[in-house]
Amino acid sequence: MKYGKIIHGKFHKRLNQFVAEVYINGLKELVHVKNTGRLKELLQPNHDVILEVSSNPNRKTKFSLIGTYKHKKIVNIDSQAPNHVAYEAIKNNKMKEFSYLKTIKREVSFGNSRFDLYYENKQEKGFIEVKGVTLEKNKIAMFPDAPTSRGTKHVLELIKAVNEGYTGTILFVIQMKGCHGFTPNKEMDKAFMNALMQASKQGVRILAYDTIVKKDELILGYPIPVHL
């Protein structure tokens, strides 16, 4: 996934889920935050951040905050990016778990949920729910960084899909390099962790992939171990 024009700034403070103040060339600007998570360990005052310049003249904010730095490595925080990179990787046959597909579609409904991806090959039909991960502790990626009843609902709905004969997959896209494994964040959302463990036991496939992160690009990387 490629971005448009990229510039750098210094983070000042977050005003709400969607808007923050960032200093760009010494001037304080309002910017759109492309992630509604807490991001407390990433968005700290005076941190270097990466912004995409909007090409839409009618937007209220000219810049979108898409990344920051942690231990001198870039962390992509764009919550829309994981879906894009997963779709691109699967469509281009870059994930061994999803090969020789006849069909791949985005945003397909099942029951009371809408899953990120739907695919078909000769052997199976399946749904994929993609979750972006920006939280890391001691080189272990964790999700979520805020309680997510919506995420728990998606996991439970995938169990229903598997029981009806579909293949169900939850793909955690780690929006950084350097993590040695992934685990659900029990302290933040025990219900999500329990749902994920239940899903794994009932045949839902749990995958985690890291990413290759550049200032203006995000590419799906390699699988990392999942610890439930």
N, C-alpha and C positions, 0 to 999 in steps of 0.2 A: 504494500500500500504506500503510495507516494503522496506527499503533501505539496502544497504550493509554496509560495514565498515564505521563508522562515527568518525570524529575527530572535534576538535574545533580550532578556530583561531581568530585573531583580524583583522577586516577590515581596509584596508589602503586607497585605492582609486580605482575608476572604470576607466578603460582605454577606454572602448567602451561598446556597448550594451552587448557584449558577454564575455568580459574578465575583470577581476579585479585583484588587488594586495592584498594579505592577508598575514599577518604574522602567520606562523605556527611553534611553538616551537622556536620562535625568528628569524626564517628565512623568508625572503620575497619570496612568491611564486605567480606565475600566476595561476589563477583559472578560470574555466568556470562558468559564471553566467547563471543559468537556468531560466532566465526571462528577456525579452527585455523591460519591463516597466521601468519607471523612478526610482521608489523605493527610492526617495530622503529622506523620513523620516525614512527609515529602514537601508539604507547603508550609515552610517556615520563613519568618521574616529574613529578608536579604539573601535568600537562596536564589541561585541562578536558575532561570526557567526558560523554556523554549516555547515560542508562540508562532502560530500560523497567521499570516495577514489575510484577511477576508477580501475576496474580490467582489463582494456584494455591497454596492454603495448605499443600500437601504437598511443595512443592519445597524442596530443600536450600538454595538461594540465592533470595533474594527479588527480586534485581535482575538484569537482563540488560544487558550493555554493548553498545550498538548504534551508537554514533557518537563522534566526537571532532572536534577542530578542527585545521586546518592553514592557516596564513596567513589566519586569521580566517574561513575557510570551513568548513562542516560536511562531514565525510567519513563516509558511512555505512559501517560495517564488518560489518554483519549478512550473513553468507554465505548465508542463506536468502532474503534479500530480492530479489536479482536474478531468481530464478526466478518469484517472485510478480509483480514488476512487468512482466516480459516477457510472462507469461501474460495479465495484465490488459490490456496494451497491444494484444497480438495479438487477443485475444478481442473487444476493443472497436474493432477495425479502425483502430488508431492507427499501425501500421507499414505503409508502402507496399509493403514486400517481401512481406507476407503479407496479402492482401486477399481478401474474399469467400470465406471458408473455410466448408466444410460441416461440418468436424470439427476440434476441437482437444482433445488429451488430454495429461495430465501423466504422467511416469514410465512410458514405454513401452519394452519390451525389444526389442532387436535383436541377434542373435548373442550375444556374451558381455558385452554392455553394456546399460545402461538409460539411454536418453536423456531429457533433461528434458521435451521437448515433441514431440508427433507431430501432424501436421495433414494435412488433405486439402482440395483445392478441385477445380474441374472439370478442371484441367489436370495436377495433380500430387499426389503423396503425398510427405511429407518429414519428416525429423527435425531437431530443433534442439537443440543442446547449448549451455547458457547458462553463462558464466563471469563471476563477479563480480571486479571489478578495484578494488583500493584503493591500489595503488602508483603514484606519480607522481614523475617527475624532469624538471625544466625544462619543465613543462607537457605532457609526453608521458606518457600512461598506459602501464603495462607489466604484463605477466602472464607467469609467476607470480612471487610474492614468496618462494616456497619450491619446491624440486624437486617435481614432480608426475607420477609415473609413471602415476597414474590418469588425469590429464588427457591425457597422450600416448596412452594406450590408447583414450580416447574419440575422439580425432582420427583415429586409424588405423581405428577401427571405422566412422567416418563415411565414410571412403574406400570401404570395402566396401559400405556402403549405396548410395552413388552408383553404384558399379559394378553394382549390382543394380537400378538404375532409379529409386531414390528421389532426392529432392532433399535435400542435406545442408547444414546451416548451423551455423556456430559464431558465437554472439552474445556478444560481450564487453560486459558492462554496467559502465560506468565509474561508480563509486558516489560521484561528485563532479561539480562543474561546473568549467570553466576549462581543460580539457585540449584541446590543438590537434590531437592525433593519438594513435594507439595503435600500439605495436610489441611483439612478443614479447621477453621478458627473456632475451636470449642468455647473459648472464653467470651467471644463476641456473640455467637449464635449457636447454642447447643441444639436447637430444633433443626437447623440446617444440617449440622453434623450428623444427627440421628437419622434424618431423611436420606442423607448421602450413603450412610452405612447400610440402611435398609435397601436402598436402590441397588447397591453393589451385590448384596446377597440375593436379590431377586432378578439378577441378570442384566442390569444396566451397566454398561461399560463406562468406567471412569478413566479419563485420560488427562495428562498434563503435558503441555509443550512449552518450551521457552521461546524467545523470539530474538531475532537479530535487530537491534534498535539503532537507528541512525537519526540524526537531527531531522531529516526530511523523509524518513521511510521506516516502515515496520514490516518485517518479513517473518513468517513462521519458522522456528528453528527446529529443535530436536526434542524428543520425548524425555521427560524426567520422571523418576519414581513417584508413585502416589502412595501415601501412608494414611490409612484410615484407622 
